[in-house]
Amino acid sequence: MSWVVIPLVQEYEKAADFTVENRIKRSIRINLYFYLIILAISIVFVCYLIAKKELTFGSLIAFMIALSNAWGIFLLIFLFGYGLVEVPKSFWKEANIMNRMKYLQWNIRNLRENLDERKDELTKCLLVIILLF
């Protein structure tokens, strides 16, 4: 999951494309670049082991374990660091009553506008239905 699903979802969220299909394509493309870089590094390491004549099944397993641990530490550093900053910051923002009230008032205005638009659409649909029958 940490090698495939999470990176795909992260890149999907960061993609600035307008359609779901394009966002998925961009996410897959960016992750393929990353995996190609990892593959190139792995091939260089295997070539190094072949040149040193130390290529054994145990050394490949050790390399895979080291790569897995490095990825886990990489994720831990970034996700944990983000959490250590973002969680208290969100609590701090929500604790300010005036800012929270401004945000809710802004959100209510947007919701009200959307509600009015939907009411207009509904009345148009009802008028069309009434005129048809």
Buried (B, 14 or more C-beta within 10 A) or exposed (E): EEEEEEBBEBBBEEBEEEEEEEBBBBBEEBBEEEEEEBEEEBEEBBEEBEEEEEBEEEBBEEBEEEBEEEBEEEBEEEEEEEEEEEEEEEEEEEEEEEEEEEEEEEEEEEEEEEEEEEEEEEEEEEEEEEEEE
